[in-house]
């Protein structure tokens, strides 16, 4: 993927699998806002929101979490804890790029600090966890592209109404 300076909300929707309406709702609810907000034009319409490459990557992670079943309140908590407790943003915490690295076990999200302490970000982010045993299966939280919508091929796989398939 070639990075651009700014991405229109339609481009972000196509790359993340989120709908333009979801992005608008997230912006209105202050869950995730674009660096260039929509504003009224002289003609009376509105411009499209624009997202930075960093915001695009963050939205890719958030879209993946939504597909995995994480609720909006849990995603809001994740972003808030990263910002307030660890003084970082999601982009800096994914793929080991910042003061903490994020891990997921399917239901919870964990942050490993530089000193090795592990925190459950959705339950109690102020208390490091005591990890016992080897059954804990964590994998690093990374950027994954959204689901691409299939393009119509021009030919239908099923016969049209009123016609029988050939050879039948």
ROMARSE-696643 format. One line per field, with one value per residue (C-alpha): residue in three letters; x, z, y. Coordinates in nm, 4 decimals. Layout:
N
lodren = ala:...
px = X:...
pz = Z:...
py = Y:...
END
This chain:
168
lodren = unk:unk:unk:unk:unk:unk:unk:unk:unk:unk:unk:unk:unk:unk:unk:unk:unk:unk:unk:unk:unk:unk:unk:unk:unk:unk:unk:unk:unk:unk:unk:unk:unk:unk:unk:unk:unk:unk:unk:unk:unk:unk:unk:unk:unk:unk:unk:unk:unk:unk:unk:unk:unk:unk:unk:unk:unk:unk:unk:unk:unk:unk:unk:unk:unk:unk:unk:unk:unk:unk:unk:unk:unk:unk:unk:unk:unk:unk:unk:unk:unk:unk:unk:unk:unk:unk:unk:unk:unk:unk:unk:unk:unk:unk:unk:unk:unk:unk:unk:unk:unk:unk:unk:unk:unk:unk:unk:unk:unk:unk:unk:unk:unk:unk:unk:unk:unk:unk:unk:unk:unk:unk:unk:unk:unk:unk:unk:unk:unk:unk:unk:unk:unk:unk:unk:unk:unk:unk:unk:unk:unk:unk:unk:unk:unk:unk:unk:unk:unk:unk:unk:unk:unk:unk:unk:unk:unk:unk:unk:unk:unk:unk:unk:unk:unk:unk:unk:unk
px = 0.0000:0.1449:0.0941:-0.0509:-0.0515:-0.4267:-0.7051:-1.0671:-1.3243:-1.4363:-1.0808:-1.0512:-1.3808:-1.2610:-0.9245:-1.0568:-1.3892:-1.5647:-1.8544:-1.8497:-2.1474:-1.9479:-1.6607:-1.9067:-2.0682:-1.7268:-1.6359:-1.9638:-1.9234:-1.5604:-1.4345:-1.2039:-1.1787:-1.0070:-0.7149:-0.9010:-1.2655:-1.5561:-1.6550:-1.9159:-1.8271:-1.9262:-2.1741:-2.3553:-2.2336:-1.9728:-1.6212:-1.5152:-1.3164:-0.9474:-0.7359:-0.3575:-0.1645:-0.1205:-0.4971:-0.5578:-0.3368:-0.5081:-0.8490:-0.7349:-0.6575:-0.9854:-1.1839:-1.0141:-1.1054:-1.4692:-1.4737:-1.3419:-1.6391:-1.4876:-1.7577:-1.7350:-1.7070:-1.4124:-1.2428:-1.2998:-1.1453:-0.8420:-0.7796:-0.8363:-0.6032:-0.3284:-0.3595:-0.3935:-0.2028:0.0752:0.0860:0.0864:-0.1470:-0.2541:-0.0169:0.2866:0.1704:0.1164:0.3999:0.6364:0.6836:0.6409:0.6634:0.4276:0.3539:-0.0017:-0.1017:-0.4370:-0.5698:-0.9038:-1.1025:-0.8632:-0.5947:-0.2670:0.0193:0.3772:0.5880:0.9581:1.0461:0.8503:0.5442:0.2182:-0.1116:-0.4696:-0.5865:-0.9572:-0.9786:-0.7174:-0.4482:-0.2870:-0.1858:0.0751:-0.0312:0.1354:0.1658:0.1857:0.2100:0.2589:-0.1029:-0.1367:-0.1491:-0.0938:-0.0182:0.1037:-0.1654:-0.0746:-0.2281:-0.4418:-0.6191:-0.9964:-1.2149:-1.2230:-1.5638:-1.5849:-1.6153:-1.8924:-1.7479:-2.0151:-2.1386:-2.3740:-2.2894:-2.6584:-2.8902:-3.1358:-3.5016:-3.7078:-3.4083:-3.2762:-2.9029:-2.7457:-2.7394:-3.0236
pz = 0.0000:-0.1047:0.1625:0.0778:0.2821:0.3471:0.2819:0.2141:0.4307:0.1280:0.0807:0.4511:0.4393:0.1433:0.3078:0.6551:0.5836:0.7994:0.6406:0.5817:0.8180:1.0931:1.0505:1.0716:1.3836:1.5480:1.4739:1.6138:1.9315:1.9661:1.9508:1.6588:1.4684:1.1428:1.1391:0.8813:0.9890:0.7559:0.7193:0.5358:0.1901:0.0401:-0.1810:0.1280:0.1189:0.3300:0.2569:0.3181:0.6333:0.5684:0.7632:0.7976:0.7250:1.1023:1.1534:0.8678:1.0337:1.3688:1.2044:1.0425:1.3905:1.5349:1.2444:1.3034:1.6732:1.5806:1.3483:1.6407:1.8508:2.0633:2.1586:2.1106:2.4890:2.5078:2.2119:2.3730:2.6944:2.5034:2.3397:2.6655:2.8693:2.6083:2.6051:2.9812:3.1500:2.8971:2.7304:2.3824:2.0934:1.9334:1.6384:1.8690:2.0583:1.7599:1.6241:1.9017:1.7931:2.1239:2.5028:2.5153:2.2829:2.2505:2.2690:2.2337:2.3494:2.1715:2.4547:2.6269:2.5166:2.7056:2.7041:2.7745:2.9001:2.8203:3.1640:3.0824:3.3008:3.1442:3.1944:3.1053:2.9372:2.9493:3.3117:3.5385:3.3520:3.6684:3.8130:3.6407:3.5966:3.7593:3.4852:3.5868:3.3670:2.9973:2.8840:2.8149:2.4393:2.3464:2.0020:1.9104:1.7884:1.4352:1.1430:0.9214:0.6115:0.6100:0.4139:0.0489:-0.1119:-0.4039:-0.7390:-0.9653:-1.2407:-1.4926:-1.5049:-1.2542:-1.0997:-1.0803:-1.3771:-1.4240:-1.3361:-1.5794:-1.7426:-1.6850:-1.6643:-1.9722:-1.9697:-1.7191
py = 0.0000:0.3357:0.5994:0.9386:1.2590:1.2466:0.9963:1.0860:0.9104:0.7038:0.5767:0.4964:0.3092:0.1020:0.0227:-0.0601:-0.2257:0.0343:0.2177:0.5930:0.6132:0.4344:0.6801:0.9688:0.8195:0.7619:1.1230:1.2591:1.0515:1.1617:0.8041:0.8757:1.2030:1.2884:1.5318:1.7410:1.7578:1.8090:2.1727:2.3756:2.5054:2.8397:2.6553:2.5274:2.1668:1.9939:1.8754:1.5183:1.4380:1.3633:1.1154:1.0994:0.7760:0.7277:0.7595:0.5152:0.2530:0.3099:0.2726:-0.0522:-0.1890:-0.0607:-0.2078:-0.5429:-0.5254:-0.4519:-0.7556:-0.9626:-0.8526:-0.5756:-0.3256:0.0500:0.1117:-0.1320:0.0358:0.3765:0.2416:0.1112:0.4492:0.6382:0.4146:0.4389:0.8184:0.8788:0.5949:0.5343:0.8801:0.7277:0.6746:0.3484:0.3901:0.3993:0.0902:-0.1396:-0.3486:-0.2429:0.1146:0.2979:0.2819:-0.0189:-0.3095:-0.4381:-0.8035:-0.9757:-1.3119:-1.2890:-1.1297:-0.8905:-0.6460:-0.6249:-0.3769:-0.4792:-0.1912:-0.1509:-0.2956:-0.6148:-0.5467:-0.6638:-0.4759:-0.5667:-0.2459:-0.3255:-0.4390:-0.2746:-0.0875:0.0479:-0.2909:-0.5115:-0.8729:-1.1691:-1.4297:-1.7937:-2.1005:-2.1368:-2.1640:-1.7928:-1.7440:-1.3841:-1.2559:-0.9134:-0.6756:-0.5684:-0.3818:-0.6017:-0.4774:-0.4643:-0.7008:-0.6093:-0.6063:-0.8449:-0.6724:-0.7991:-1.0164:-0.9321:-1.2922:-1.4414:-1.7774:-1.8621:-1.8810:-1.5970:-1.6477:-1.8486:-2.0137:-2.3573:-2.4169:-2.5698:-2.9484:-2.9763
END
